[in-house]
């Protein structure tokens, strides 16, 4: 089956580090006593910066993982110029952000979203992320920074949930390897299996065909990165979700609920629909039993099919016999041709009243039929000649045809006006709609 989603190979992709932005009120920290700016404002920031800088001088030969990346043809170390300074900026931005919002009512969302925004900005591979997370983790443990123990605990748990229990891991591990194509195929199977063909379920089809409900959790929006995220279903949880959805829909929408709400107006029609859908589902599933797929003889398949066909015919026969035939349904429905012929027959002497020959009459009638039934037609090369003194009555008939057979206002139906002008009495008329409406 052709894939609907492209899976990005993170081992063969380099997405550059992007610079996150601080709050507008942010100012680079300066030591009031020494006048030195961040990161040399204090020993803690200075030591962190020197440690990162020392590591970066060895990059990408700092570890086996980055050595492997550097051997890939697309990997450019030049994209990481000034990385130590950028990491330190992010540390400073995040410190300020935490201090600014830790006492707000929505402190957790404001801080966790900003930390996540910074994590995303490290790109792929996330070179230097371990330094950022290691520092922020240590910073969050400080009672001086966050006196509330519960707040400290929640923020530390948040970092661990992203990185996988150790904030100083050098590579993040994906927590959910769900393949979107697997979910899509499961959903397609559900759409094909659910009985949308039944009239009282049909209104649901468009809704569900335009959805892809792959999210297990409610989507959350990050105000800083502007990204929407949610946890994907696994194949198992998605199958369970769709089973529950089917159960909910079918327990709410059924013939009993229709009956109780006085909406079961044609039970025989519904019964026939149910039997037809049941038979369609049986045929779509085939006649091989899963338990005996390899050894089931073809004779038994034919036997099973015949038995089910006979049962189906027996079930639907009483219902089909009650249905009117196509001819019975249509016997009182006038056709385009009958409307035109009947109108011409109201004229004195019928078609002979206006037409000089039967051939002209049939040519014009066929032209009208093709036009009103939206079939291909071509205008006659020669003008169709009508008898003298027939224009007024004939115009009324033409107006009647258009009123009965067209949904377009006469004044704007240029193609019909073109057909009328094939008749000699109307060739020179400048206001055909007015003439036909008298």
C-alpha positions in Angstrom: 0.0 0.0 0.0 1.3 3.4 -1.0 2.5 5.5 2.0 0.5 8.7 2.7 3.1 10.1 5.1 6.8 10.6 4.6 8.9 9.5 7.6 11.9 11.7 8.2 15.1 9.7 9.0 16.6 11.7 11.9 19.9 10.0 11.4 20.2 11.4 7.9 19.0 15.0 8.6 20.7 18.1 9.8 18.4 20.9 11.0 20.3 24.0 12.1 20.3 25.5 15.5 17.9 28.4 15.6 18.1 31.3 18.1 15.2 31.5 20.5 14.1 35.0 21.7 14.0 36.2 25.3 11.3 38.4 26.9 11.4 42.0 25.7 12.2 43.1 29.2 15.4 40.9 29.3 18.7 42.6 29.8 22.1 40.8 29.8 23.1 40.3 33.5 26.0 42.6 34.7 27.9 42.3 38.0 27.2 45.5 39.8 30.5 45.3 41.7 32.9 44.4 38.9 30.9 45.7 36.0 31.5 42.5 34.1 28.8 41.3 31.7 27.3 37.8 31.4 28.8 35.1 31.2 31.7 36.6 33.2 29.3 38.2 35.7 29.8 35.4 38.3 31.9 32.3 38.8 29.0 29.9 38.1 28.3 31.3 34.6 32.0 31.8 33.8 32.8 28.1 34.7 29.8 26.9 32.6 30.9 28.9 29.6 34.5 27.8 29.8 33.5 24.2 30.2 31.2 24.5 27.0 34.0 26.3 25.2 36.5 23.7 26.0 34.2 21.0 24.8 33.4 22.9 21.6 37.1 23.2 20.7 37.2 19.4 20.3 33.8 19.2 18.4 33.0 17.1 16.4 35.8 14.9 17.7 34.5 15.2 21.2 32.7 11.8 21.2 31.9 8.9 18.9 28.4 10.0 18.2 29.5 13.4 16.8 32.4 11.8 14.9 29.8 9.6 13.1 27.8 12.7 12.2 30.8 14.5 10.9 31.5 11.7 8.4 28.1 12.2 6.7 28.3 14.2 3.5 25.6 16.6 4.4 26.9 17.5 7.8 28.4 21.0 8.1 30.3 21.9 11.3 30.3 25.5 10.1 26.7 25.7 11.1 27.7 25.6 14.7 29.9 28.8 14.8 29.5 30.6 18.2 27.5 27.7 19.6 29.0 28.1 23.2 27.8 31.7 23.2 24.4 30.8 21.9 24.0 28.1 24.6 25.0 30.6 27.3 22.5 33.1 25.9 19.7 30.4 26.1 20.7 29.6 29.7 20.5 33.3 30.6 17.2 33.8 28.7 15.7 30.8 30.5 16.9 31.9 34.0 15.2 35.3 33.4 12.1 33.7 32.2 11.8 31.4 35.2 12.4 34.3 37.6 9.8 36.4 35.8 6.9 33.9 35.8 7.5 31.5 38.8 4.9 33.4 40.9 2.2 33.6 38.1 -1.0 31.6 38.3 -0.1 29.8 35.0 3.6 29.6 35.9 4.0 25.9 34.8 2.7 26.5 31.3 4.7 29.7 30.8 8.0 28.1 31.9 7.6 24.6 30.5 6.7 26.0 27.1 9.7 28.2 27.0 12.1 25.4 28.0 10.5 23.2 25.3 10.9 26.1 22.8 14.7 26.2 23.7 15.0 22.5 23.4 13.5 22.5 19.9 15.8 25.3 18.8 18.9 23.0 19.1 17.8 21.3 15.9 19.0 17.9 14.6 21.4 16.6 15.9 20.8 18.5 19.1 24.5 19.5 19.6 25.1 21.1 22.9 21.6 20.4 24.3 23.0 18.3 27.2 24.8 21.4 28.5 21.7 23.5 28.4 19.5 20.9 30.1 22.2 20.0 32.7 22.5 23.6 33.7 18.7 24.2 33.8 18.2 21.1 35.8 20.8 22.2 38.4 19.3 25.7 38.4 15.8 24.3 39.1 17.0 22.4 42.1 18.0 25.6 43.8 15.7 26.6 46.7 16.9 30.1 46.4 15.6 30.3 42.9 12.4 28.4 43.5 11.5 28.2 47.2 8.3 26.1 46.5 9.4 22.4 46.6 6.3 21.3 44.6 7.1 23.7 41.8 10.7 22.6 41.6 9.6 18.9 41.5 7.1 19.5 38.7 9.6 21.4 36.5 12.3 18.7 37.0 9.8 16.0 36.1 8.9 17.9 33.0 12.5 18.0 31.8 12.9 14.3 32.6 9.8 13.4 30.6 11.3 15.0 27.5 14.9 13.7 27.8 14.1 10.3 29.2 14.9 10.3 32.9 18.4 11.8 32.5 18.7 15.4 31.8 22.3 15.2 30.6 21.6 12.6 27.9 23.5 13.6 24.7 20.8 12.3 22.3 17.1 12.4 23.0 15.3 9.2 22.4 11.8 9.2 20.8 9.2 8.0 23.2 6.7 7.0 20.6 7.6 5.2 17.4 4.1 5.1 15.9 4.1 5.0 12.2 1.5 7.4 10.8 1.0 5.2 7.8 -0.1 2.3 10.0 -2.6 4.5 11.7 -3.9 5.7 8.4 -4.3 2.2 7.1 -6.2 1.2 10.3 -8.5 4.2 9.9 -9.2 3.4 6.2 -10.2 -0.1 7.2 -12.5 1.4 9.8 -14.1 3.7 7.3 -14.6 0.8 4.9 -16.1 -1.4 7.6 -18.5 1.1 9.3 -22.0 0.8 7.7 -22.2 4.4 6.4 -24.4 3.0 3.5 -27.4 2.8 5.9 -29.5 5.9 5.5 -29.7 6.9 9.2 -25.8 6.6 9.4 -25.0 8.2 6.1 -24.8 11.7 7.5 -21.7 10.7 9.5 -19.6 9.7 6.5 -18.5 13.1 5.3 -17.5 14.1 8.9 -15.3 11.1 9.5 -13.8 11.0 6.0 -12.5 14.5 6.6 -10.9 13.6 10.0 -7.6 11.9 10.9 -8.1 11.3 14.7 -4.5 10.1 15.4 -4.1 12.1 18.5 -4.3 10.3 21.8 -4.2 13.4 23.9 -5.7 16.9 23.5 -3.5 19.1 21.2 -1.4 21.7 23.1 -0.1 24.9 21.6 3.3 26.3 22.4 3.0 30.1 22.5 6.7 30.6 21.9 7.6 28.0 19.1 4.0 28.4 17.6 3.9 24.6 17.3 0.9 22.4 18.0 1.7 19.0 19.5 -0.1 16.0 20.8 0.6 12.4 21.7 0.0 9.9 18.9 -2.0 6.7 19.3 -0.2 3.5 19.1 -1.7 0.9 16.7 -3.2 -0.9 19.7 -4.7 2.2 21.3 -6.0 3.5 18.0 -7.7 0.2 17.3 -9.2 0.3 20.8 -10.3 3.9 20.2 -12.1 3.1 16.9 -13.8 0.1 18.5 -15.1 2.3 21.3 -16.2 4.9 18.7 -18.1 2.3 16.7 -19.8 1.1 19.9 -20.8 4.6 20.9 -22.2 5.5 17.5 -24.1 2.3 17.0 -25.6 2.3 20.5 -26.8 5.9 19.9 -28.0 5.5 16.3 -30.1 2.4 15.6 -33.6 1.4 14.6 -34.7 1.3 18.3 -33.7 5.0 18.8 -35.4 5.9 15.5 -38.6 4.1 16.6 -38.6 5.7 20.1 -38.2 9.2 18.5 -40.9 8.5 15.9 -38.4 8.6 13.0 -38.8 5.1 11.7 -41.1 6.1 8.9 -40.2 3.3 6.4 -39.1 0.2 8.4 -39.2 -2.1 5.2 -36.8 0.2 3.5 -34.4 0.2 6.5 -34.7 -3.5 6.8 -33.7 -4.0 3.1 -30.7 -1.6 3.6 -29.6 -3.6 6.7 -29.7 -6.9 4.8 -27.9 -5.5 1.8 -25.1 -4.0 3.9 -24.8 -7.2 5.9 -24.4 -9.1 2.7 -21.8 -6.6 1.3 -19.7 -7.0 4.5 -19.9 -10.8 4.3 -18.7 -10.7 0.7 -15.9 -8.2 1.3 -14.6 -10.5 4.1 -14.5 -13.5 1.7 -15.3 -17.1 2.3 -12.0 -18.5 3.7 -11.9 -19.1 7.4 -8.8 -17.6 9.1 -8.2 -20.8 11.1 -8.1 -23.0 8.0 -6.7 -20.6 5.4 -4.3 -23.0 3.7 -6.3 -26.3 3.8 -9.9 -25.2 3.1 -11.0 -27.0 -0.1 -12.5 -24.9 -2.9 -15.6 -27.0 -2.9 -16.5 -25.9 0.7 -16.0 -22.2 -0.4 -18.5 -22.6 -3.2 -20.9 -24.5 -0.9 -20.7 -21.7 1.7 -21.2 -19.0 -0.9 -24.3 -20.8 -2.4 -25.8 -21.3 1.1 -25.4 -17.6 1.9 -26.7 -16.4 -1.4 -29.9 -18.5 -1.0 -30.3 -17.1 2.5 -29.9 -13.6 1.3 -32.4 -14.0 -1.5 -34.9 -15.5 0.9 -34.4 -12.6 3.3 -34.8 -9.8 0.7 -37.4 -11.3 -1.6 -40.5 -10.2 0.4 -39.0 -6.7 0.6 -38.0 -6.5 -3.0 -41.5 -7.7 -4.0 -42.9 -4.7 -2.2 -40.9 -2.2 -4.1 -42.4 -0.6 -7.1 -40.7 -1.4 -10.4 -38.8 1.3 -12.3 -41.7 1.7 -14.8 -44.2 2.0 -11.9 -42.0 4.7 -10.3 -41.7 6.6 -13.5 -45.1 6.1 -15.1 -46.5 9.5 -13.9 -43.3 11.4 -14.3 -43.4 13.5 -17.4 -40.3 13.4 -19.7 -38.8 16.4 -21.5 -40.1 15.1 -24.7 -43.7 14.5 -23.4 -43.8 18.1 -22.0 -42.8 19.5 -25.4 -45.1 17.3 -27.5 -48.0 17.9 -25.2 -47.6 21.6 -25.4 -47.4 21.6 -29.2 -50.6 19.5 -29.2 -52.4 22.3 -27.5 -52.0 24.4 -30.6 -54.6 24.3 -33.3 -53.8 21.3 -35.6 -50.9 20.4 -33.3 -47.4 20.8 -34.9 -48.9 21.6 -38.3 -50.1 24.9 -36.8 -46.6 26.4 -37.1 -44.3 24.0 -38.9 -44.3 23.6 -42.7 -42.9 20.1 -42.5 -42.6 17.2 -40.0 -38.9 17.2 -40.5 -38.6 20.9 -39.3 -40.8 20.0 -36.3 -38.7 16.9 -35.3 -35.5 18.9 -35.8 -36.7 21.6 -33.4 -38.1 19.2 -30.9 -34.8 17.2 -30.8 -32.9 20.4 -30.4 -35.0 21.4 -27.4 -34.7 18.0 -25.8 -30.9 18.0 -26.1 -30.7 21.5 -24.7 -32.9 20.9 -21.6 -31.4 17.5 -20.9 -27.9 19.0 -21.1 -26.8 16.8 -24.0 -24.6 17.8 -26.9 -26.3 19.6 -29.7 -25.6 21.7 -32.8 -27.7 24.5 -34.2 -29.2 23.9 -37.6 -27.3 25.4 -40.5 -30.5 26.8 -42.1 -33.2 28.9 -40.4 -36.3 26.9 -39.5 -39.3 28.6 -41.2 -42.5 28.9 -39.3 -45.9 29.7 -41.0 -47.2 33.2 -41.0 -49.3 34.6 -38.2 -48.1 31.9 -35.7 -45.5 34.0 -33.8 -47.6 35.1 -30.8 -49.0 31.6 -29.9 -45.7 29.9 -30.7 -43.8 32.4 -28.4 -46.1 31.5 -25.5 -45.2 27.8 -26.0 -41.5 28.6 -26.1 -41.9 30.6 -22.8 -43.8 27.6 -21.3 -41.0 25.2 -22.3 -38.3 27.4 -20.6 -40.4 27.9 -17.5 -41.1 24.2 -17.0 -37.7 22.7 -18.0 -35.0 25.3 -17.1 -33.7 26.6 -13.7 -31.9 29.5 -15.3 -33.7 32.9 -15.6 -34.9 33.5 -19.1 -33.2 36.9 -19.4 -29.7 35.3 -18.7 -30.2 32.1 -20.7 -28.2 33.1 -23.7 -28.0 29.6 -25.2 -31.8 29.2 -25.2 -32.2 32.6 -26.8 -29.7 31.4 -29.4 -31.9 28.4 -30.1 -35.1 30.6 -30.4 -33.3 32.7 -33.0 -33.0 29.7 -35.2 -36.7 30.3 -36.0 -37.4 32.8 -38.7 -40.0 34.8 -36.7 -37.5 35.5 -33.9 -34.3 36.0 -35.9 -34.3 39.8 -35.8 -35.8 40.2 -32.3 -33.7 42.2 -29.9 -35.6 41.3 -26.7 -36.5 37.6 -26.9 -37.3 37.3 -23.1 -39.9 40.0 -23.4 -41.5 38.5 -26.5 -41.7 35.0 -24.8 -43.2 36.4 -21.6 -46.2 38.2 -23.1 
